[in-house]
Amino acid sequence: MNKHILKSCLIMVSILFLNINSFAQDKTSITNSQWANLHLYKGVNQRGGPYSFDDTYVEFEFGGRYEWLDLYGYVDFIDALNSSSSDKHGDNNYFVDIEPRISIDYLLNKDLSYGALKELYFAFDIYYADVPSQSTTNGLKILWMGIGSDIDIPWLGKSGVNFYTRYIKDNYDASNEGSFDGYVAHINWFKPLHFFSENRFIAFQGYADYEFGSNLDNNSFERTYRTSDSFQSYMGLWLHEKKWALGYGLKAYKDMTQWKDNQDLFTKKTDTTGFAHYFNVAYKF
C-alpha cells in the first residue's frame, strides 16, 4: 500500500512539473504578512479520545505568508487554570498543530489558477501531543501530506481545500503506529459577514476534517471500539476588533479520533459523536 501511495505522488508531481502550460506568475502580487493571537477558550462537551470532556485552555495561534510559504499553526496549553474541575487536570499538557503549505505556483513561477482555483500547494499538517500521565506509552505524532489549494467558493469566498494522506508515527499505542494509514479531506474558511467599521466586524469562520480509509482494526479491541473514519467541523461566529476578538463556536463530531460512539468501555459509555460549545476571548498582537 505504501508503494502505491508513493507511486501516485510521484506521478502527480511529474504531471505538475512537465505538463502544465500557463502564464508566468507575477511574484510581486504576493503580499508577505504575519499575525498572532492569544486565546482563552472554554470548551464544553469537547471530544477527543473515547469520552467527552470540559476544559479551559490557552491557545497561541499564528500564521502568515512569506513568498512560497503559507503557514498556519497553534499550540494549546491544556488545563491552563490548573483547575481540579477540568476533565483534563493532570493529563496531557499541550497539543500542537502546524500546517505549512508550499506554493507550487511560486516554485514553478507559473500561474496555475483556473476558474475558481486560485493557487496550488504542497500541503502538510503536523500534529504533536505529549504522553498522557497514565495509560499509554506513546503520545501523538502524526504527519498529513498531500496537495492543497485556495478555491473561491460561492458565498464563503477564498477557502483552503486540501487532500492528504496520513503517516502515523505515534498514536497513543494504537496498532497503526509507524505506518501510512488513511486519508483526510480538509476545508477551512473565513467569511466576514458585516462590517461596523474598518476594524470592527462579525465573521463566520471555521473548518471541517473528514478522515477516512483507515485500517485501525488489527485486534479484537480495535474491531470493537475503533472506526475507519471520523469527522469534525468547527463553525464559529466571532466579533473582531483591531486588537481583540470574542467568539462562540459550535463543533460537530462523528466518531471523533476514530472511536465508536455509545460503547461500554471501562464502566463508562464512549461519547464521540455530538456537539460541543466553545467560548473564547482573543488578544491580537
C-alpha positions in Angstrom: 0.0 0.0 0.0 2.8 2.4 0.8 4.4 1.8 -2.6 1.1 2.7 -4.3 0.9 5.9 -2.4 4.5 6.9 -3.2 4.0 6.0 -6.9 0.8 8.1 -7.1 2.6 11.1 -5.5 5.5 10.8 -8.0 3.1 10.6 -10.9 1.2 13.7 -9.7 4.3 15.7 -9.1 5.7 14.7 -12.6 2.4 15.9 -14.2 2.6 19.2 -12.4 6.2 19.9 -13.4 6.2 18.6 -17.0 2.7 19.1 -18.5 1.4 22.4 -17.3 1.1 25.2 -19.8 0.2 28.5 -18.2 1.3 32.1 -17.9 4.2 33.2 -15.7 3.2 34.2 -12.2 3.8 37.8 -11.1 5.6 37.1 -7.7 5.2 40.7 -6.8 1.5 40.1 -6.4 2.2 38.1 -3.2 1.8 40.2 -0.1 4.0 39.0 2.8 2.3 39.1 6.1 2.4 37.6 9.6 -0.1 37.6 12.6 -0.5 36.0 16.0 -3.4 35.8 18.5 -3.5 34.6 22.1 -6.8 33.0 23.1 -8.5 31.9 26.3 -11.0 29.1 25.5 -13.7 27.4 27.5 -14.8 24.1 25.8 -17.9 22.3 26.9 -18.5 18.7 25.7 -15.3 18.5 23.7 -14.4 15.2 22.0 -11.0 13.7 21.5 -10.4 10.1 22.7 -13.3 7.9 23.9 -15.0 10.3 26.2 -16.3 13.9 26.2 -14.7 16.5 28.4 -14.8 20.1 29.6 -11.7 22.2 29.8 -10.4 25.8 29.9 -7.2 26.2 27.8 -4.9 28.8 26.4 -4.1 28.8 22.7 -1.3 30.6 20.9 -2.3 30.9 17.2 -0.2 32.2 14.4 0.2 32.4 10.7 1.2 34.3 7.6 2.6 34.3 4.1 6.2 34.7 3.0 6.8 34.2 -0.7 6.5 30.5 -1.3 5.4 29.6 2.3 1.8 29.8 3.6 1.7 29.0 7.3 -0.9 28.4 9.9 -0.5 26.8 13.4 -1.4 26.8 17.0 -0.3 25.5 20.4 -2.9 24.6 23.0 -1.9 24.6 26.7 -4.3 22.2 28.4 -6.0 22.9 31.8 -4.5 26.4 31.7 -6.1 27.3 35.0 -4.7 24.2 36.7 -8.2 23.5 38.0 -9.3 20.2 39.6 -12.7 20.7 38.0 -11.2 20.3 34.5 -11.6 16.9 33.0 -8.0 17.2 31.7 -6.5 18.1 35.1 -3.2 16.1 35.4 -3.4 14.8 31.9 -1.8 16.0 28.6 0.0 19.3 28.9 -0.2 20.6 25.4 -1.3 19.9 21.8 0.5 21.3 18.7 -0.8 21.7 15.2 1.5 23.2 12.4 0.2 23.5 8.9 2.7 24.7 6.3 1.8 24.8 2.6 4.4 25.4 -0.1 3.2 27.2 -3.2 3.6 25.2 -6.4 2.8 28.3 -8.4 5.7 30.1 -6.8 8.2 27.2 -7.2 7.3 26.8 -10.9 7.0 30.6 -11.5 3.7 29.8 -13.2 0.1 30.9 -12.6 -1.8 27.6 -12.2 -5.2 29.2 -11.4 -8.2 28.1 -13.4 -11.7 29.3 -12.7 -12.4 29.1 -9.0 -9.0 27.5 -8.4 -6.6 30.3 -7.3 -3.4 28.6 -6.2 -1.9 25.1 -5.7 0.3 23.9 -2.8 2.2 21.0 -1.4 0.3 20.8 1.9 1.4 19.4 5.2 -0.1 19.1 8.7 1.9 18.1 11.7 0.2 17.0 15.0 2.1 16.6 18.2 0.9 16.0 21.8 2.8 14.8 24.9 2.3 11.4 26.6 -0.7 11.4 29.0 0.1 11.0 32.6 -1.2 7.4 32.6 -2.5 4.6 30.4 -0.3 4.9 27.3 3.4 4.7 26.4 3.3 7.0 23.4 1.8 10.4 22.8 0.8 11.7 19.4 3.0 12.3 16.3 1.1 12.5 13.0 2.0 13.9 9.6 -0.5 14.6 6.9 0.9 15.3 3.5 -0.7 16.0 0.1 -2.0 18.6 -2.3 -3.6 21.9 -1.1 -5.4 24.7 -2.9 -7.1 28.0 -2.5 -10.5 27.9 -4.1 -13.1 30.6 -4.5 -16.3 29.0 -3.1 -19.6 30.8 -3.7 -20.6 32.9 -0.6 -17.7 31.6 1.5 -15.0 33.2 -0.7 -11.4 32.1 -0.9 -11.1 28.9 1.2 -8.3 26.4 1.8 -9.1 23.0 0.4 -6.5 20.2 1.0 -6.3 16.5 0.5 -3.8 14.5 2.5 -2.5 11.0 3.2 -1.6 10.3 6.8 1.6 8.9 8.3 1.1 7.8 11.9 4.3 7.8 13.9 2.7 7.7 17.4 -1.0 7.4 18.2 -1.3 6.6 21.9 -0.2 3.0 21.4 -2.8 2.2 18.6 -1.9 -0.5 16.1 -1.5 1.9 13.2 1.7 3.5 14.6 4.6 3.5 12.3 2.6 3.3 9.1 0.7 5.2 6.4 -2.9 4.8 7.3 -5.9 6.6 5.8 -6.6 10.0 4.1 -8.0 13.4 5.0 -10.3 15.8 3.2 -10.0 19.3 4.7 -11.6 22.7 4.2 -11.2 26.0 6.1 -12.8 29.4 5.6 -13.0 32.9 6.9 -16.1 34.9 5.9 -16.7 38.5 7.1 -20.5 38.9 7.4 -20.9 42.5 8.4 -18.5 45.5 8.9 -19.3 48.1 11.6 -16.1 50.0 10.7 -12.8 49.2 9.1 -11.5 47.1 12.0 -14.8 46.0 13.6 -16.7 43.2 12.0 -18.5 39.9 12.5 -17.1 36.8 10.8 -18.2 33.3 10.1 -15.1 31.1 10.4 -14.2 27.5 10.8 -13.0 24.3 9.2 -14.0 20.7 8.6 -11.9 17.5 8.5 -13.1 14.1 7.2 -10.6 11.3 7.9 -11.3 8.0 6.1 -9.8 4.8 4.7 -8.0 3.9 8.0 -7.2 0.3 8.9 -7.5 0.6 12.6 -8.9 -2.9 13.2 -5.9 -5.1 13.9 -7.0 -6.7 17.1 -10.3 -7.5 18.9 -10.2 -4.3 21.0 -9.9 -2.1 17.9 -12.6 -4.0 16.0 -14.9 -3.4 18.9 -14.1 0.2 19.7 -12.4 1.9 16.8 -13.6 3.0 13.4 -12.1 3.5 9.9 -13.2 7.2 9.7 -14.1 10.2 11.7 -15.5 13.7 11.1 -15.2 17.1 12.9 -16.3 20.6 12.0 -15.9 23.9 13.8 -18.4 26.7 12.9 -17.6 30.0 14.7 -19.3 33.4 14.9 -16.7 35.9 16.0 -16.8 39.7 16.7 -13.4 41.1 15.6 -11.9 44.4 16.8 -8.4 45.7 15.9 -6.7 44.2 19.0 -9.4 41.9 20.4 -11.9 39.2 19.4 -14.8 37.5 21.0 -16.1 34.2 19.7 -18.6 31.4 20.0 -18.2 28.1 18.1 -20.3 25.1 17.6 -18.3 22.0 16.9 -19.9 18.9 15.3 -18.3 15.4 15.8 -18.9 11.9 14.3 -16.7 9.1 15.8 -14.1 11.7 16.9 -10.5 10.4 16.6 -11.9 7.1 15.3 -13.6 6.0 18.5 -17.1 4.3 18.2 -19.8 6.2 20.0 -22.0 4.8 22.8 -19.9 1.7 23.6 -19.3 0.3 27.1 -15.7 0.9 27.9 -14.2 0.7 31.4 -17.6 1.1 33.1 -18.4 4.2 31.0 -20.1 4.8 27.7 -17.9 6.2 25.0 -19.0 9.7 23.8 -17.5 10.6 20.4 -20.5 11.9 18.4 -22.5 15.1 19.0 -21.9 18.8 19.5 -19.5 20.9 21.6 -19.6 24.6 22.6 -16.5 26.8 22.5 -16.4 30.3 24.1 -13.2 32.4 23.6 -11.7 35.8 24.0 -8.6 36.7 22.0 -5.9 39.3 22.0 -4.3 40.2 18.7 -0.6 41.0 18.6 
